[in-house]
Structures are given as C-alpha cells and as structure tokens.
C-alpha cells in the first residue's frame, strides 16, 4: 500500500476518535479543541494524499474509490455530531448528505459504463466551505458566530450549485447505460 492510500486509511481511522471526543465529555473542556485538531489533521491528509499521488504517479483504483469515500465519511460524521450538539440544523445536513449519495450514484453508473467523472471546481469549493464551516462550528467561538452562520449558508449554496452543475454536465450518463 502506497503512502497516499495509507493517508486515506489513516483519515478513516481518525473518524473514530474524532466522533468519540465530539460526543463524550471524556476530555472535559479541552475536548472540542482535541476534536478540532483531529478534524484538521484528517482534513489535511485529504489535501496531502492527492498531491502526493499526482506528483509521484501513485494514483490507484483503491485511492480513486476510497479517497472520496473517506472525505464523505469524515465530513458527514462531523456534521451528524454537530446536529447532535445543536450547532447545525438537521435539514441542512440532510441536503448535504443527499447530494453526496446522488453524486455517488452517478459515479457508480458512470463507472459501470467505463467513464470516470472527475470532481468539478464547484465540488472542490463546496468541500472547502464545508470543512471551514465544520471547523468554525466545532470551535464555537461566540465572537465569530455570524461569520460561522454565513459560511454555513455559503456551504449549503455551494452544495446545491455543485449538485446542479454535476447533474447538468453528466445527465447523459443515465441515458448511455449498458
């Protein structure tokens, strides 16, 4: 297993301690800062594994499948924890997670037809804003609460825009099924 794939697996493993620290009081008042550090480290592995894989030509089928899955698991786990903690409305998380299922379904159909669909810039912007939103919501700093809310709405808007863009660009895949 190459380094980018190890980083992807490491990111998935980090979800367990992240969720544990987020949803328990085991670490006391420093728990949110520990959870925040774990989330940031996991998020950075996403950036790092892709750069390493492309730079050193270490792209594998495992990485193509597991890297986006690891990202979705991390982000969705964090948002579900934040719903449990009352920091984000459930309906927003449902829209975001629904988008991920729709895109994953399209990617499976495309894969069955021998087509690989790359992530769009809208999707990348969406991911960046979702991660920033999660970081701000975990930190829960009262002085920037308005900024956190603005970032949440931007993340939701980008989620919807990226879904519509993705569907528009790839709708033909549904009619080209084998």
N, C-alpha and C positions, 0 to 999 in steps of 0.2 A: 504494500500500500504506500503510495507516494505522499509527500508532505501536504499538498493541498487536500487530499482525501482524509488524511489524519486530522487536519484542522476542521474539516466538515464534521467528522465524527466527534471531535472534541466539543464543537459548538452544540451538537445534540446532547452530549453528556452534561454540559453546563446547564441545560434546561432544568434538570432535576434539582440541583442545589438552589438555583435561582427561584424556582417556584416554592420550594420548601422555605427559604428565607423570606420570600414575599408574603406567604400566607400563615406564617407562625411567628410567635414572639420569642423564639429561641435565642435570638441575638439581641434582644432588648431594643433600646432606642437606636442602636447602630445598625439594626437590621436593614433599614431602607438603603443605607449607604453601601452595605455589603452587597445587597441585591443589585443596586445601581452599578457597582463595579463589575459584578459578574455579567450583567447585561451588556455593558460597554465592551468588556473583553470578548464576549461571544459575538457581538456585532462587528468588532474589528477583525475577528477571524474570517468573517464573510468577505470583507474587503481584501484581506491578505491572501486567502486561498485562491481567489480568482486571479489576482495579479501574478502570483507565483505560477499558477497553472498555465496562464497565457504566455508569460515571459519565458518559461523553460519548456514549453510544449509538453506539459504534463496533463493535458485535458484527457479525461477518461469518461467512459459511459457511466461509471459509478458516480463521478463528480457531476456530470450533466444532470443526473437524476436526483442525487442526494443533496447537492448544494442548495437548489431552490426549496427542496423539502425541509431541510434544516432551517432555512430562513423563515419559512412559513410556520414551522413548529415554534421557533423562538418568539416571533412577533405575536402569533396567536396566543401562545401561553401567557405572554406578558399582558396582553390586552384582557384576557379572561381573568387574570389575577386582579387587574385594575378595576374590572367590573365588580368583582367580589368585594373590593375595598371601597367601592362607591366613588371612584375617581373618573370613570368614563361611562356614559350611558350604554346599556346593553345593545340598543338598536344600532348604534354606530358600529360596534364590534361585529354585529350580525351582518351588516352591509359589507364590512371589510373582509370578513371570513368568507362570505358568499362569493365575493369577487374572486378570492383565491381558489375556491372549488370550481367555479366556472372556467377560469383560465386553465387550471389543471386538467379539467375535462377536455378542453380544446387541445391541449398539448398531447394528451393521450391519443385522441383521434388523429391528430397530425402525425404522431409517431407511428401509428399503425399504417399510415399512408406513406411512410418514409420521409416525412417532412419535419425538419427541426425548426421550431419557432424561437427566435432569439428574443430576449427581453427588450422592450422599447425604452426610449428615454422617459416617456410618461411613467412607465412602471418603475424605473430607477428613481425618479423624483419622488414617486409615491412611497417607495421603501425608505428613502432618506427622511422624508417628513414623518412617516410612521415611527421610525426609530427615534427621531428627535422628540416627537410627542411622548413616546413611552418614557424616555429619559427624564423629560420635564415632569411627567406625572408621577414617576417614582420619587424624584427629588422633592416634589410637593413643596415648592418654595412660594410662600404666600405673596411675596413682592412681585413675582412674575406670573401670577395666576392668569391675568388677562392674556399675556403672551402665550401661555400654555393652551388656553382656550382657542386663540387664533390659529395656532399650529394644528390643533385638533381638527378645526374646520377645514383648514387647507389640506390636511392629510385625507380627510373624508372626500373633499372635492377632487383631489388628485386620484383617489381610489376609483371614483366614478368615471372621471375623464379617461384614465388608463384602461378601464374596462371597455368603455365605448370605443376607444381608439383600437383596442385589441380586437374587438368583435368586428369592427368595420374592415380592418385590414385582413382578417383571417376567416371571414364568414364563408368564403368559397370552399374551405376545407370540409365543411359539413356536406356540401353537395358533391364533393370528389371522393367520398368514402369508397373503399374497395368492396 
